[in-house]
Amino acid sequence: MRYYIIEPEVSISLGEGSVLSTATHPPTIEKLDLIFEGWLGDDILETFPCFFVTEKLKRLIQFNNLSQVEFEEISIIKSDALLEFNIQKKIPKIYLLKISGEAKINDFGVSKDNLLIVSELCLKVLKQSNVNHCDIEEIS
């Protein structure tokens, strides 16, 4: 089976209220306080050490029974810049992508250097949504 590295759009940043435990690498999340800085419209996003999906992509993932992933609805704060420049663009519900799979074994996995690794089936599902600003590279 083929696997791919996905590097999503980065349009969310960790706010001051975020709490991460650095006892492990990548850090584990204890509390998220997220700021939506801008958005080009992709349905998968990231900010170290987290990955996020829109409700649209969450539903596609669930419908296709992709393995080793759960979701947690999160609230976000819209930055002043986002409010100023993206007034017409409605921000959808955003979910934390909680990945428990191993890279190159399950549909979703995270490498030791915190890269998102997905199966060929998973990539096909992702491409049913908007992933126009993701870098996608096949693992050889």
C-alpha positions as CSV (number, residue, x, y, z in Angstrom):
1,M,0.0,0.0,0.0
2,R,1.2,3.5,-0.7
3,Y,1.5,6.2,2.0
4,Y,1.8,10.0,1.7
5,I,3.1,12.9,3.8
6,I,0.4,15.6,4.0
7,E,1.6,19.1,5.1
8,P,-1.7,21.1,5.6
9,E,-2.3,24.8,5.4
10,V,-1.2,26.6,8.6
11,S,-3.9,29.1,9.5
12,I,-4.4,28.4,13.2
13,S,-2.0,29.4,16.0
14,L,-1.9,28.4,19.6
15,G,-3.3,31.1,21.9
16,E,-1.9,32.1,25.3
17,G,-4.3,29.8,27.1
18,S,-2.9,26.7,25.4
19,V,-1.2,24.2,27.7
20,L,1.1,21.5,26.3
21,S,3.1,18.9,28.2
22,T,6.6,18.8,26.9
23,A,7.4,15.5,28.7
24,T,6.9,13.8,25.3
25,H,7.8,14.7,21.7
26,P,5.7,15.9,20.1
27,P,4.1,17.6,23.1
28,T,0.8,16.3,24.3
29,I,-2.1,18.7,24.5
30,E,-3.7,19.5,27.8
31,K,-5.7,22.5,26.8
32,L,-6.2,24.3,23.4
33,D,-6.7,28.0,23.0
34,L,-6.7,28.5,19.2
35,I,-6.6,31.7,17.1
36,F,-7.8,31.5,13.5
37,E,-5.3,33.8,11.7
38,G,-6.4,33.4,8.1
39,W,-7.8,30.7,5.9
40,L,-7.4,29.8,2.3
41,G,-10.3,27.4,2.4
42,D,-8.7,24.0,2.9
43,D,-10.5,21.4,5.0
44,I,-7.4,20.2,6.8
45,L,-5.2,22.5,8.8
46,E,-2.3,22.3,11.2
47,T,-0.3,24.1,13.9
48,F,2.4,22.3,15.8
49,P,1.7,19.8,17.3
50,C,-2.0,19.5,16.1
51,F,-4.0,18.7,13.0
52,F,-7.5,19.9,12.4
53,V,-10.4,19.3,10.0
54,T,-13.6,21.0,9.1
55,E,-16.9,19.4,9.7
56,K,-17.2,18.6,6.0
57,L,-14.0,16.5,6.0
58,K,-14.8,15.0,9.4
59,R,-18.0,13.6,7.8
60,L,-16.2,12.2,4.8
61,I,-13.6,10.5,7.1
62,Q,-16.4,9.0,9.2
63,F,-18.4,7.9,6.1
64,N,-15.4,6.1,4.7
65,N,-14.6,4.4,8.0
66,L,-10.9,5.5,8.0
67,S,-9.0,4.0,10.9
68,Q,-7.1,5.3,13.9
69,V,-8.7,8.8,14.2
70,E,-11.2,10.5,16.5
71,F,-12.5,14.0,16.6
72,E,-12.9,16.7,19.3
73,E,-14.9,19.8,18.5
74,I,-13.0,22.9,19.4
75,S,-13.8,26.6,19.7
76,I,-11.6,29.2,18.0
77,I,-11.0,32.9,18.4
78,K,-10.9,34.9,15.1
79,S,-7.9,37.2,14.9
80,D,-8.4,40.8,14.1
81,A,-6.7,40.3,10.8
82,L,-9.1,37.5,9.8
83,L,-12.1,39.7,10.8
84,E,-10.7,42.5,8.7
85,F,-9.8,40.7,5.6
86,N,-12.0,37.6,5.4
87,I,-15.4,39.1,6.3
88,Q,-17.3,37.2,3.5
89,K,-15.7,33.8,4.3
90,K,-17.7,31.9,6.8
91,I,-15.4,29.8,9.1
92,P,-16.9,26.3,9.6
93,K,-16.8,24.2,12.7
94,I,-13.3,22.9,13.3
95,Y,-12.4,19.6,15.0
96,L,-9.1,18.4,16.5
97,L,-7.9,15.4,14.6
98,K,-6.9,12.9,17.4
99,I,-4.7,10.4,15.6
100,S,-3.8,7.1,17.4
101,G,-2.5,5.2,14.4
102,E,1.1,4.3,13.4
103,A,2.6,5.9,10.4
104,K,2.7,3.6,7.3
105,I,0.4,1.1,9.0
106,N,-3.0,2.7,9.5
107,D,-5.0,5.2,7.5
108,F,-3.8,8.0,9.7
109,G,-0.5,8.2,11.5
110,V,2.1,10.8,12.7
111,S,5.8,10.4,12.1
112,K,8.5,10.9,14.8
113,D,9.1,14.4,13.4
114,N,5.3,15.2,13.6
115,L,4.4,14.8,9.9
116,L,1.0,13.6,9.0
117,I,1.1,10.3,7.2
118,V,-1.9,8.9,5.4
119,S,-2.8,5.8,3.4
120,E,-3.7,5.9,-0.3
121,L,-7.4,5.4,0.6
122,C,-7.2,8.3,3.1
123,L,-5.6,10.5,0.4
124,K,-8.5,9.7,-2.0
125,V,-11.0,10.7,0.8
126,L,-9.0,13.9,1.5
127,K,-9.1,14.9,-2.2
128,Q,-12.9,14.8,-2.1
129,S,-12.6,17.9,0.0
130,N,-10.6,21.0,-0.4
131,V,-6.8,20.3,0.0
132,N,-5.6,22.8,-2.6
133,H,-2.9,24.3,-0.3
134,C,-1.6,21.1,1.2
135,D,1.8,19.8,0.2
136,I,1.4,16.1,-0.7
137,E,4.4,13.8,-1.2
138,E,4.4,10.0,-1.7
139,I,6.7,8.1,0.6
140,S,9.1,6.0,-1.4
